[in-house]
Amino acid sequence: MFSTARRPAGALHRCGKDFYFLIVCTWRNSNELWQTVFYKEWDAMDGFARQPREGAHNAMLCVWELAPLWHEQQAWMSDSIGGPA
């Protein structure tokens, strides 16, 4: 599925007692971050399933959007919990 992708990275996010999201991201072309999201109910499923959405691996953002995104995230952290992460 990721044969043309370079430098994949992932994150496992736990939601509640036994529900998980596995988020896999890759850089493509010269400046695009692409994402695929999988989910799993830990005891109820044998493995992770792809989150239903169009396409297997979807464009998420361009590298030029990272600075404004980081700025907005820091502002949200400051306003909502009183300081940066």
Sequence and secondary structure as in RCSB ss.txt:
>XXXX:A:sequence
MFSTARRPAGALHRCGKDFYFLIVCTWRNSNELWQTVFYKEWDAMDGFARQPREGAHNAMLCVWELAPLWHEQQA
WMSDSIGGPA
>XXXX:A:secstr
  TT EEEEEEEEEETTTEEEEEEEEEETTTEEEEEEEEEETTT SS EE SSSSSSEEEEEGGGHHHHHHHHHH
HHHHHHSS  
